[in-house]
């Protein structure tokens, strides 16, 4: 028998249709609603990322503008400081004193011992009313004969103009182009162990033609002019080119010899080796007439010039000037690149 009051037992797999009972949603309906809910969240996150990226870009551009302005300001401050600041002597320049200009290191354009800086320092020293004499304090192995010749000529001119003596005091070395400079001085003072001389001229380089042949490397050099590749290290040197270079060296060497003979005059005790490029100690140099006496800077100021106070007039390229030059070079290079990249400019 069947009891009509008992609830019907649901058949497995069959959905209930009784009133008041909520039917579970199907899987496709839930996925659709979830995607609809996630859609605005994804768009909002993307918009936030774009907004933050734009803000970061604006901050970076603002920082770069500020940095550029500060860099220009610093550049102009450095330039102004270099233009309006001058190194002042340690003592009153109007009082009697011995003026000193140092020539140290290689004598070359762009260096601390360039003709530009040395000549400017010598002019300032001899124009000062308090300077009784100028002492060139030399410690140099040599350098450019052109730079040395400029300094030598200016020493001769300034001595005649200001009627003040110019002396040289040698520290460790005064060789080659440095002695070219010293020859114009009224007297040369050295230490007994100083290195003096090397009255000669050289031109050096390398040749790699034999090595290239062994390695099987071919040099492809195209020139307009038979001697345009003269002294090219990867090309063989002809006898005519060698003879031409030797003629040049001989001419410059003779100029050097003439300057030494003119400056030292009858004090020279010439020997066959004097102009051969050899160098000697300070004691030997005094015996040969290449130098006058053994003395230090203090001794010359005290006993020769009779003015013990020493004022240094040496001009040096300081760190600020070097930074300014590099900064200016970088700006110039940037301007050139900008012009090249501009339309119509080649």
Secondary structure, DSSP 8 states (H G I E B T S, - for coil): ---TTS-----TT-----TT------HHHHHHHHHHHHHHHHHHHHHHHHHHHHHHHHHHHHHHHHHHHHHHHHHHHHHHHHHH-----SS-TTS-EEEEEEEES-B-TTSTT-HHHHHHHHHHHHHSTTEEEEEEEEEE--B-HHHHHHHHHHHHHHHHHH---EEEEEEEEEETHHHHHHTTSSEEEE-TT-EEE-----------HHHHHHHT-------SSTTTTTT-TTS---HHHHHHHHHHHHHHHHHHHHHHHHHHGGG----TTTTTT-EEEHHHHHHHTSS-EE--HHHIIIIISS---EEE------HHHHHHHHHHHHHHHHHHHHHHHSTT--
